[in-house]
Each structure stands twice: as C-alpha cells, then as structure tokens.
Amino acid sequence: MTDSPLVGIVLVSHSGPVATSVADLAAGLAGGKATAPVAPAGGTEDGGLGTSADLIAAAARSVDRGAGVALLVDLGSAVLTVKALLAEGDELPPDSRLVDAPFVEGAVAAVVTASAGADLDAVEAAAHEAYAYRKE
C-alpha cells in the first residue's frame, strides 16, 4: 500500500440501487482494509430514475483525496451530465475525469487499481481495458 492519497472513484448510474450495488461489489472485490474511496451517484434527489448533477458533484467531493477522481457512467445522459460538470470547471474537484469504460467491469478494475495506489492515468487505463474482457 502507498502512503500517497488514493484516486477516488464515482459511479454514476440512472438508478440509485444500481450505483450503490456496483460500488459495494467493486469495493468488496478490491479486498483488504485500504480500498480507494468509492461513492455511488445514482438516480435523482427524490430517488427516481435519472441523473443529478448535484449528486454527482457531492459524490466527487466526498471521494477526493487530492489524487484525482475517476467518474464512470452507465448510460448516455449520465455522460452528458458529467461532461457538463467538467465543462463548468468548478463543480468537480481538480483532476476529475470521465472514464470511458464498461460500468461494472470498469468499476471493479478502477477500484482495484486505485486501491493499489496507482495514479489517475493508470486507473483510467485499467478501467478502459475492461472493454477487452471476454465472457466466452
């Protein structure tokens, strides 16, 4: 384990339960006592389906330890919401990044890699590599 701050991970889903479940799965599979900070940002403030810029920004702030924040998303409008937040420039912590990766497999790869002390570039690369995982 590293003494440096760990990259934070935010999982953005249109469903609160999905975001929470994937966060729990990824953290559980990372194992050990020191896992990277991970937060779900799912659904709307009233518990409905959709995405919320406020929930995403709050989740990003909650996992920011100064090493960057990787944001993984499930569907199209979640991408647009995160891109809008990044364009605003002051809603997300510095070094926040939208990561192009499959939601579940990418989340696991990101959390495991971040928990090992990797930097934001390595976390993004590991999550993106999850596109190559074969299930046959």
PyMOL commands that set and color helices and strands:
alter all, ss='L'
color gray80, all
select helices_A, chain A and resi 16-30+53-63+76-88+103-115+120-132
alter helices_A, ss='H'
color red, helices_A
select strands_A, chain A and resi 8-13+38-42+69-73+96-99
alter strands_A, ss='S'
color yellow, strands_A
deselect
rebuild
show_as cartoon
